[in-house]
């Protein structure tokens, strides 16, 4: 899964550097941070609704949407999934006595 997420993030970054007319990703970048964070929030709520009241298939679809919009947010802010991976690794590193 990580390889595909890296590929998807590379596509998102390419859209940022080389806009494509009609691209949904580019429309988000053009709309700016407020719109991107709004979409992340909307998708997060939809994940919660799906988890509580919809099918597992719908939950997966909403998690995919949340992941995509989160990657767009990272790219917009000039961050990468590697920074998130590093933070997760830091949090789950075995503690030394």
C-alpha positions in Angstrom: 0.0 0.0 0.0 2.8 2.4 0.8 4.1 2.2 -2.8 0.8 3.2 -4.2 0.4 6.0 -1.8 3.8 7.2 -2.8 2.8 7.1 -6.4 -0.4 8.9 -5.7 1.5 11.6 -3.8 3.9 12.0 -6.7 1.0 12.5 -9.1 -0.5 15.1 -6.7 2.9 16.9 -6.5 3.2 16.8 -10.3 -0.2 18.4 -10.6 0.9 21.1 -8.2 4.1 21.8 -10.3 2.5 21.2 -13.7 -1.2 22.1 -13.6 -3.6 20.2 -15.8 -6.7 22.0 -17.0 -9.8 20.3 -15.6 -7.9 18.5 -12.9 -9.8 18.1 -9.6 -6.5 18.2 -7.8 -5.6 21.5 -9.4 -8.9 22.9 -8.6 -8.2 22.2 -4.9 -4.7 23.9 -5.2 -6.2 26.9 -6.9 -9.0 27.2 -4.2 -6.3 27.3 -1.5 -5.9 26.1 2.1 -9.4 26.9 3.3 -11.0 24.7 0.6 -8.5 21.9 1.1 -9.0 21.8 4.9 -12.8 22.0 4.4 -12.6 18.9 2.2 -10.5 17.1 4.8 -13.0 17.9 7.4 -16.0 16.9 5.3 -14.3 13.6 4.5 -13.5 13.0 8.1 -17.1 13.4 9.0 -18.2 11.1 6.2 -15.8 8.5 7.6 -17.5 8.7 11.0 -20.9 8.4 9.5 -19.9 5.4 7.3 -18.3 3.7 10.3 -21.5 4.1 12.4 -24.3 3.7 9.9 -23.1 2.4 6.5 -21.5 -0.6 4.9 -17.9 -1.5 5.2 -17.6 -0.8 1.5 -18.8 2.8 2.0 -16.3 3.1 4.9 -13.5 2.1 2.7 -14.6 4.6 0.0 -14.7 7.4 2.5 -11.3 6.5 4.0 -9.9 6.6 0.5 -11.4 10.1 0.0 -10.0 11.2 3.3 -6.5 9.8 2.5 -6.5 11.5 -0.9 -7.5 14.9 0.5 -5.0 14.6 3.3 -2.2 14.0 0.7 -3.4 17.1 -1.2 -3.1 19.0 2.1 0.4 17.7 2.7 1.5 18.7 -0.8 -0.1 22.2 -0.4 1.8 22.8 2.8 5.1 21.5 1.2 5.1 18.5 3.5 5.4 14.8 2.5 4.0 11.4 3.7 7.6 10.7 4.9 7.1 13.3 7.6 4.0 11.5 8.8 5.7 8.1 8.6 8.6 9.5 10.6 6.2 10.8 13.3 4.4 7.4 13.5 7.8 5.6 13.8 8.9 8.0 16.5 5.6 7.3 18.4 5.9 3.6 18.1 9.6 3.2 18.7 10.4 0.8 21.6 11.2 2.8 24.7 14.5 2.1 26.5 14.6 1.7 30.2 
